Amino acid sequence: MAHVQQLVVPGVHRLAQFAHAARAGEYLFVSGTLGTDGDGRIVPGGIVAEVERTLANLTSILAEAGCGWPDVASVSVHLADLGDFAAMNEVYERYVGTTPPARITVGGVDLALGARVEMQCVAYAAGPRTSPSGAGTAAAPARRTGYVEHDGEQLYYEVVGDESSDATPLVLSHGAGGNHASWFQQVAHFASTRPVVTWDHRGYGRSSDHGDRTGPLVASTDLLAILDELGIARADLVGQSMGGWSVVGATLARPGLARSIVLSDTIGGFATEAVLAGLARARPRGPEREVLGSHPALGEAFSAKFPELAHLYQSLSRMGSADSEVVIGRLLAVTHDADEARRLTMPTMLIVGDHDQLFAPSAIRAVADLLPDARVVEIVGAGHSPYFEKPHHWNYAVDNFLGWLDDRHDNLETPF
């Protein structure tokens, strides 16, 4: 039996001469990693963009091995120009948080492909993966379900976790390709440390839409009605794609509701020139053929590698009465401007798959530029639904964000 196991990660570029990482005993040794895209090109945008992509690539490698940044023991950073030290550190801190690993930084180094930064690390990779929020083995969390009568409709919800807990509830709002069940890879994970609420938009899953009004104009008030029924006055709100409109609308309508918001592969209705320019860079697929697992909200590589999960997504997306084309038209008709963005002063994280063909990463970054306290996490090798395609990566990013919110002090700067 081999004592060393090589690890190769789909979606992260490498040369044939080395693996992304090697596991030896309890430790994972990660190769020197550059800020390259999936085709092996250094990403444009200067040192900040390169460091972000380098760390995103490292995060993908760690996640593939079943560990994350809290498991990293040491990091080596090589800079072509030591003058980039401060800019590198600013991005680096967002990933490692307030308990960073040991590190060495070397400057004035000639790097392959003309790169400005290269990083490698060593991580402890024994046993089950742990989350930065401290989740461990515990009894199965409680679950209850119900309906809220609102505006002539029956709105379905589920709550999983200890509702008597002092922890801030996490509320997950699905996209147009899903329903409450789409979050099956998140609910149990997060419910070990906090109450988790999922719900069905009108016409999706088990919620009715007798008035044929499903869309952002009613979704935000529907979400508020559910939270009122549950007695939730403050929460961390997550919106995936269409759900981003619901979260933004509810947050604007009720200041003080959101401790934080997470916008996952969504512009949330913000439609400035920069955002629209980013959307124009998206590469939508042609007309979808009726084949197993094919869906525009999934990356093509994911559908090819995991046809059974892609088919599950495809099936979930067809549970309900909503017409996606009608809903998308209603979404695009509801927009928010820069003034409204400035009202969202709570900590915000935007997540995007680097292969999202509906909302390009450049559009997501343009939204982040509008928000007073925002940070972006790009998940390498994922399409429009990284929460479904790469749940460990997505969960880790949200875990890290929520962990910082749980532990932070008023005078502590954001580590993202």
N, C-alpha and C positions, 0 to 999 in steps of 0.2 A: 504494500500500500504506500502510495506517494506521501511524503511528509509535507510537501508544498503543493498548494492548489492555486492554479492561475485563474484569474477572473477577467473576463472580457464583457464590456457593457454595451449593449445595442444603443445606437444613437450618439455615442461619444466617440469622436474620431481618434484613431491611433495609427501608428506605423506597425507594420507586420513584425518588426524586430522586437517588440515588447508587449506584454500584457498590460491592461490598465492597473492591475494590482495582483498581489500574490498573498495568499493566506498561509502562514506558517505557525502552527500551534494556535495560540490564543490571539495572535496579532495579525493585522492586515497592513501590508506595506504597499502604499499607493505610489505609482510611478510619477515622475515629473509630468505635470499636466499644464497645457497651454490654454489660452482663450480661443480655441478653434471652434468653428461651427461643424455641423455634421459632415461637411465635405472636406474638412481639413484646412479651411482658410481662417486666418486670424480675423476675428470680428472687427469691423470698423468702429470708429468712435473714440479712439484714444485710450489712455491708460485706465480710465474708469470702466469703460465698456469691456476692456480686456480682462480686468480683475474680476468683474462681475461674471463674465463667462467662464473664466478659470475656476472660480469658486462654485459656479453652477455645475460644471463638469465634475469637480471633486465631490460635490454633494450627491450627484447621480451615482458615482462609483461607490461611495460609502453606503448609500441606500441599497444598492444592488447586493452588497455584502451583508445587509441586515444591521447596519449601525449608522450613526450620525455624528454630528460635530461634538456632542457631549462625550463621545467615545474616543475622540482624537487625543493622543498623548503628545504629539509633537508635529510641528509644521516647519518646513524649510521654504523660504521665499527667495527667489532670485529675480533681481531687477536689472534691466539693461541700463537704466539711469536711476541712481539713488535719489535724484531730485523728485522722483515719483513716489517716494516713501509715504508722504502724508496722504496723498490721494489714494494710494493702495490701502493704507490703514483705515481710512474712512469707510471703504467698502468692506474690508475684511471684518471689521467690528460688527457689521450687521449680521454676519453669519455665525461668528463664534460666541457672540453675546457677552455677558458679564463675567463668565468663568472661562477665559481663553486657555488653550493648551500652551505648552512650551513652544518656543519659536526661535529661529534664527533668520536674519535677513541679510543677504549679500547683494551688493550693488556693483555696477560696472561690468556686467557679465554679458558675453555674446550668446544669444539664445537662438535656437533653431527657428526657421521660418521668419526671422526678423521680429520675433515676439518681444514685447516689452516686459513681460512677467511670466514666470514659471513657478509652480508650487508643487511640493510633494508632502506626504504626511504618513504617519504611522498611527494606527488606531487599534484599540482593544476590541476584538471582534469575537469574543467567546460567549456562548449562551444566548438566550433569547434577546432580541433587540429591546431597548428601553426607550422611553420617550422623555424629552427634557422636562415635561410637566410632572414627572415622577410617577407615572402610572405603573402599577405592578399587578401581581396576581391578586384577585379579589373575587368575592361572590358575584354572581351574575347580577347586573343592575336591574332594578324594577322597570316595568314597561306598562304604560297605559295608553289607551286610544280613545278617541271621541270625535264628535262633530260640533261645530259652532254654527248656529243659524245666523246668517248675516245677509242683509240685502236680498232676501228671497232665495238664498242658496244655502246648501249644506256643505260646509268646509271641513275636510277631514284633517286630523292632526294625530301625531304620536309624540309621547314624551318618554324618554328612556333615561334612567339615572335617578339619583336621590334628589327629589324636589325640595326636601327640607334643608339641603346643603346651602352653605353660605357662598358657594362658588357661583360665579356669573354664568347664567344659562347660555348655551350655544344654540343659535337658531339657524337652520339650514334651509335655504330657499332654492329649489331646483330650477333647471333650465327647461327650454321648450322640448328637449329630447328626453324628458324624464318625468318623475313623480317622486313622492316621498321615499319609495323603495330604492331609488337610484343611489341613495346614500348608505347602502348596506355595508360598504367598506369603511365608513366613517363612524357610524352610530356607536357600535360597541367600543371602538377605540377611544372615543372622547367621553363616552358615558361613564367610564371608570373614574373620572375625576370631576365631572360636572353634569348637570341636567342637559340633555340634548333634545331639541324640538325639531321635528320634521313635519311638513304639511304639504297638501296638494293644492296647487293653484286651481282656479275654476276650470272645469273641463279636463282636468288631468287626474289620473288615478281614481280616487274614490270621491272626489268633490264634484258637485253638480255645476252646471252652467245653463240653467233653463233660459236665462235671458240672452244667451249668446253674446256675452260682454267680456269674456276673458281677455286680459291684457293689462298693461301697466296702470291704466286709469283706475281700475278697481283692485288690482293686486295689492297695492300698498295699504289700502284701507282694510282689505281682507286679512292681511298679515297683522295689522294692529288689532283687529277684532279677535283674532286667535290669542294674541299676547294678553289682551285684556281678560279674556276668558280664563287664561292660565294664571292671571295675577302677576305677570312679568312686567315690571316697570323699567328694567335695565337689562341689557343683554349684549352679547357679542353676535353680530348679524353677519351671515355669510350668504352671498348671492352668486349662483353659477349662471352665467349667460343671461337668459331672460330674468332669472332671479335677481340679477344686479339692479334692474329697474325697480323691482319690488322693494329691495333693501334701501336704495337711494331715496325712493319716494316716501317710504315710511320714516326714514331718518330726517328728511326735510320737513315732513309734516309734524313730527313730534321731537323737537330738540330735547336732548337729555336721555333719549331712549337708548342710544347705542353707546356702550363703552368703547367699542371699536367696530369697524366693518372690514370684511374681507370680500373683495370683488374678484371673482375667479373667472377668467376668460370672458370678461364683459366690459363694455364701456359705460354701462349703467345709465345710458341716456345722454351722457356728455358728448356734445357734437360741435366742438370748436373746429376751426380750420385745420389745426395741427392733428386733431383726432381723425378728422375725415381724410386727411392726407395719408395717415397711417392705415386707415381702412382700405384705401385705394391700393395699398401694397399687398393686401391679402391675395391669396391664390386659390379662389374657390374651385372646387371640382366641377366637372361637367355634370350633366343630368345623371342622377343616381340610377343604376341598373338594379333591378329587383334580384339581388343575389344575397346569399347568406352573410349576415354580419355587416353589410355595407351601410354606412351612415355618415353623413357629412360632419357630424359632431365628434367623430372618432378619427384618429390618425390612421392612414392607410397601412402603415407598418404594423400598428397594433392589431388591426382587423385581420391582417394576414398571419400574424404570429399567434393570436389568441382568438380563433374563430368562434369558440364556444362562448367566451365572454362578450365578444362583439354581437353575437346572436342574442344574448341576454339583454344587452343594451337596446338592440333593435326591437326586441319584444316589449321591454319596458316603455319604450317611446310610443308604443301604439295602444297603451292602456288609457283610455279616456276618449272624450268626444271632441277635444280641441283640434282645430284645423291649423297646422303649423304655418302655412302660408299666410293665413289671415292674421294669426298672432304676430308673426314677424312684421307684417305691415303696420300693425298697431304699435309695436315696439318702436319702430323707426319714426313713427309720427310723434312720439313723446321725447322731447329733448330738454336738456338742462344747460344753462350757460355758466360762464366763469364765475359770476357773482354767486350763483347757487353752490358751486363747488367750494368757494371760500367759506361757506357756512358749515361745511363738514370738517370741523376742527379736530375731531377725535382721531386717534391713531388708526391708520388705514393701511392694509396690505393688499396689493394687487398681484394675483398669480396668473401666469399665462404659459401655455405650452409653446415651445419654440417653433413647433410645426402647426400652430393653429391657423387653419385656412379660412376661418370666418372673421376673427378679430386678431389681426397681426400684432406681434409684440410691440411694434413701433406705435400702434394706436393705443395700446395699454399704457405705454410709457408717457404718451402725450396726456392721457387722463391723469396719471400720477403727478405730472407737472402742474396740474390745476389745483391739486389738493394741498392743504396746508401742512399735513403731517403724513406723508405717504412714502411707502417703499415698495419695490417691485421684486418678485421672485419669479425667475424664468425656469421652467422645468424642461430639461433637455430630453428630446426624443418623444415628447408628448404632443398630441393634437389639441383639439378644442376642449377635451374633457380629461385633464390630467388627474382629477379626483377619482376617476374611474379607471383610466389607463395606467397611471402610476400612483396608486393610493399611498404607498409607503412614503414616496417623495412629498406628495401633497399633504398628507397627515403630519409629516415631520415639519414642514414649513409652518403650518397652522399651529402645531404644538409649540414650536419655538416662539411664535408670536404671542400666543396665549400665556405661555410661561413667563415671558417678559412682562406682560400686562399684570399677571398675578403678583409678581415679585417686585415690580418697580416702585420707586419712590418719586415724589413730585419733582425732585431736583436731579433725577437720573435721566441722562440723554438716551434717546432711542438707539439700541444696538443693531437696528436693521437698516 
